Amino acid sequence: MTAPAVSVVPAVPAVPAVPGDMLAYVVREPGHAGLERVPVPEPSSGQVLLRVRATALNRKDLFLRGGSRGPGMRPVRYPSSRPPRWSGRSWRPAPG
């Protein structure tokens, strides 16, 4: 007797649940910046929530943290969590 053929279907990785909070680089006022836990934003219509895997600051971010103003620098409202350079993947689209 021959055994019936068995097909193997690769497992689809589960999409991880979106946490309630995340780490963000926040500048509260000139000279006061750091990582803070903040609520994960909800994407609006036409937007996508991204899962950041790596990030970096550059010289302009250091000027922002120091409160620098001048040519080529846009006015900043504090607190600011201007997104630095990042790399990641799409996590979930907005509902609808």
Secondary structure, 3 states (H helix, E strand, C coil): CCCCCCCCCCCCCCCCCCCCEEEEEEEEECCEEEEEEEECCCCCCCCEEEEEEEEECCHHHHHHHHCCCCCCCCCCCCCECCCCEEEEEEEEECCC
